[in-house]
């Protein structure tokens, strides 16, 4: 019986589970949105919410506590400078879990776990990505045109000779 055994084991031993959750929480705070399995998202949610609460406190002690859990200093500075101020008047519920489908291979249910209020930042990232794709596509088309011209010139030179 699992009476009073709260939390998710995730099929891992304690150290591996802790490392997985620390990495996932760090990624969520840095990227605003991460795709993972439903169970991992549900397991990571309390950790992220606790860290955002620390970020809202904003004192040195809470910064050191966050630094002891998160993987990078960049994640801590982002937590205290951008993420936590976003939720100044909100008393919890900082995350959204959106189910997306099933994982190929083992059929695990996948989901996005994202910070609320990060839609603008995600849209900017999406736009940048689309611009880079369009720029790369244009460069490739230009290279293809140049190659076609060179091929035509060499053909014309061979026919003349």
Helices and strands as residue ranges (DSSP letters): H 14-31, E 33-37, H 38-57, H 60-69, H 73-78, I 79-83, H 84-86, E 95-102, E 109-115, H 119-160
